[in-house]
Amino acid sequence: MAVSTPGPDPGDLITGVMLQITQQAERLALLDQREATHFRETASRLAELARALAETSDRVGASHDVAARQSALLDTLDGLDQQVAALTTRLTAITADKRSSESAGGEYEPAPAPRWWKLDGTEREEALGRLRAWVEQIYRPGYGHLAAALGACWDQHLLCLYGLDWLMELWSILYLTPERQPSTLASQAEWQTRLLPALAEQLYLETTRCQHAQPATDRHPSQAGAALGGVRRGQPGSRTAP
């Protein structure tokens, strides 16, 4: 007679199944937790990428604005060299017209400085003739006791020639110009009150202490002494030029 083998206990089966279900549930919970963490990390990275994209977009927009401004600037600079050239031409023409009008009005242009140290013969006589004319027509008649201090032998002294030459040219610039500006007026005052007395003393000393000594009547000693006495005593307006 066969012996029957008892089957598995239904309770054990149910317990095993429940154990497997619990294990699977725990695994699913771990997967859910891992996926949730992964999702949060992915969302954070996406947010960072979104911010970076927004910043990049702002920079691109700013670069576009800069490029637009530079383009506008280049447009304004286009042809600038031609405009500058045209303006230069106009200014040159205006300057030339002004010079022409001033020349037509008789503005004095200083003559080249004579090279007294090397002039001789005809060239020296021509230069001296121009200087003598100014001394006799302008200097002596117009500057009284200061001019009277100049000795008759002045044309034989290089110091006198150098000094009277620039004195004549300065006088011509100041008094032969058609229009007189405030600066011109100040220069005229400076010429007469400081430069002229200082040079007159030099000329007097040079032409009274030389081998060309002239008779006292030719040099008007009383006038010369009155003119230059104040210079030697250092009175106002009679100091020597620097």
C-alpha positions in Angstrom: 0.0 0.0 0.0 1.5 3.3 -1.1 2.2 6.0 1.5 1.0 9.5 0.5 3.5 12.4 0.9 2.0 15.4 2.5 1.9 18.6 0.3 3.4 21.9 1.3 1.8 23.8 4.1 -0.4 26.5 2.6 0.7 28.7 5.4 4.3 28.4 4.5 3.5 29.2 0.9 1.7 32.3 1.9 4.5 33.3 4.2 7.1 32.8 1.4 5.0 34.8 -1.0 4.6 37.6 1.4 8.3 37.6 2.1 9.1 37.9 -1.6 6.5 40.7 -2.0 8.1 42.6 0.9 11.5 42.2 -0.6 10.3 43.4 -4.0 8.5 46.4 -2.3 11.8 47.3 -0.5 13.6 47.1 -3.8 11.0 49.3 -5.4 11.2 51.8 -2.6 15.0 52.0 -3.0 14.6 52.4 -6.8 12.0 55.1 -6.2 14.3 56.9 -3.8 17.3 56.7 -6.1 15.2 57.9 -9.1 13.8 60.8 -7.0 17.4 61.8 -6.1 18.5 61.5 -9.7 15.5 63.6 -10.7 16.3 66.3 -8.3 19.9 66.4 -9.4 18.8 66.5 -13.1 16.3 69.3 -12.3 19.1 71.3 -10.5 21.4 70.9 -13.5 18.7 71.9 -15.9 18.1 75.0 -13.8 21.8 75.9 -13.9 21.9 75.4 -17.6 18.8 77.6 -18.0 20.5 80.4 -16.0 23.7 80.0 -18.0 21.7 80.1 -21.2 19.9 83.3 -20.0 23.3 84.9 -19.2 24.7 83.9 -22.5 21.6 85.3 -24.2 22.1 88.6 -22.3 25.8 88.7 -23.4 24.8 88.0 -27.0 22.3 90.8 -26.8 24.9 93.2 -25.3 27.4 92.2 -28.0 24.8 92.8 -30.6 24.2 96.3 -29.2 27.9 97.0 -29.2 28.2 95.8 -32.7 25.3 98.0 -33.8 26.9 101.0 -32.1 30.3 100.3 -33.7 28.6 99.9 -37.1 26.9 103.2 -36.6 30.3 104.8 -35.6 32.0 103.3 -38.7 29.2 104.8 -40.8 29.8 108.2 -39.4 33.6 107.8 -39.9 33.1 106.8 -43.5 34.5 109.5 -45.6 35.9 111.4 -42.7 39.3 111.7 -44.4 37.7 113.4 -47.3 35.9 115.8 -45.0 39.1 116.6 -43.2 40.9 117.2 -46.5 38.1 119.5 -47.6 38.2 121.4 -44.4 42.0 121.8 -44.6 41.6 123.1 -48.1 39.1 125.7 -46.9 41.2 126.8 -44.0 44.2 127.1 -46.3 42.2 129.2 -48.7 40.9 131.4 -45.8 44.4 131.9 -44.4 45.7 132.8 -47.9 42.9 135.3 -48.4 43.6 136.8 -45.0 47.3 137.1 -45.7 46.5 138.6 -49.1 44.2 141.2 -47.6 46.7 142.0 -44.9 49.5 142.4 -47.4 47.2 144.6 -49.5 46.6 146.6 -46.4 50.3 147.3 -46.0 51.2 145.0 -43.1 54.9 145.3 -42.4 57.1 142.2 -43.0 60.5 142.2 -41.2 63.5 142.2 -43.4 66.1 139.5 -43.1 68.7 140.3 -40.5 71.9 141.8 -42.0 75.1 139.8 -41.3 76.9 142.9 -40.1 80.0 140.8 -39.1 80.7 139.8 -42.7 79.1 142.5 -44.8 81.4 144.8 -46.9 81.4 146.9 -49.9 78.1 147.5 -51.7 76.1 145.1 -49.5 77.2 146.9 -46.4 76.4 150.3 -47.8 72.9 149.2 -48.8 72.2 147.8 -45.4 73.6 150.9 -43.7 71.6 153.2 -46.0 68.4 151.7 -44.8 69.4 152.0 -41.2 70.7 155.5 -41.6 67.4 156.6 -43.2 65.4 155.3 -40.2 67.8 156.9 -37.7 67.7 160.3 -39.5 64.0 160.3 -40.4 62.4 158.5 -37.4 64.7 157.9 -34.5 66.5 161.3 -34.1 63.4 163.5 -34.8 61.0 161.4 -32.8 62.8 160.3 -29.6 64.4 163.5 -28.4 66.9 163.3 -25.7 67.2 159.5 -25.9 68.2 159.8 -29.6 70.5 162.7 -28.9 72.6 160.4 -26.8 73.6 158.4 -29.9 77.1 159.4 -31.1 77.8 160.3 -34.7 80.1 157.3 -35.1 77.4 154.8 -34.4 77.6 153.3 -38.0 81.2 152.3 -37.2 80.2 150.1 -34.2 78.8 146.6 -34.6 77.0 146.9 -31.2 75.2 149.9 -32.5 74.3 148.2 -35.8 72.9 145.1 -34.1 70.9 147.2 -31.6 69.5 149.8 -34.0 68.6 147.0 -36.5 66.2 145.2 -34.1 65.0 148.5 -32.7 64.1 149.7 -36.2 62.4 146.4 -37.1 60.4 146.3 -33.9 59.3 149.9 -34.4 58.3 149.1 -38.0 56.2 146.1 -36.8 54.5 148.1 -34.1 53.8 151.3 -36.1 53.5 150.2 -39.7 50.6 147.7 -39.1 47.2 149.1 -40.2 45.3 147.7 -37.3 46.3 148.1 -33.6 45.2 145.5 -31.1 45.4 145.9 -27.3 48.5 143.6 -27.4 50.1 146.0 -29.9 49.5 148.9 -27.6 51.1 147.1 -24.7 54.1 146.2 -26.9 54.5 149.8 -28.0 54.6 150.9 -24.3 57.1 148.1 -23.6 59.2 149.2 -26.5 59.4 152.9 -25.5 59.6 152.6 -21.7 61.9 149.6 -21.3 63.7 148.5 -24.4 64.5 151.9 -25.9 66.0 153.5 -22.8 68.1 150.4 -22.1 69.4 150.3 -25.7 70.0 154.1 -25.7 72.3 153.7 -22.7 74.3 151.0 -24.5 74.6 153.1 -27.6 75.7 156.1 -25.6 78.4 154.2 -23.8 79.6 152.6 -27.0 79.9 155.9 -28.9 81.4 158.0 -26.1 84.2 155.7 -25.0 85.8 154.9 -28.4 88.5 156.1 -30.7 86.0 157.9 -32.8 85.4 160.5 -30.1 83.6 163.6 -31.6 83.7 167.2 -30.4 81.3 167.8 -27.6 79.2 170.1 -29.7 78.5 167.3 -32.1 77.2 164.9 -29.5 75.1 167.4 -27.4 76.6 166.3 -24.1 74.0 168.2 -22.0 71.1 166.4 -23.7 72.9 163.0 -23.6 73.7 163.4 -19.9 70.1 164.4 -19.1 68.8 161.5 -21.1 71.0 158.8 -19.6 71.7 160.1 -16.1 68.5 158.5 -14.8 69.4 155.2 -16.4 72.7 155.1 -14.5 71.0 156.0 -11.3 68.4 153.3 -11.8 65.3 155.5 -12.0 61.9 153.9 -12.9 61.6 153.1 -16.5 65.3 153.2 -17.0 66.5 149.7 -16.1 68.5 147.7 -18.5 67.0 145.0 -20.6 67.4 141.4 -19.3 
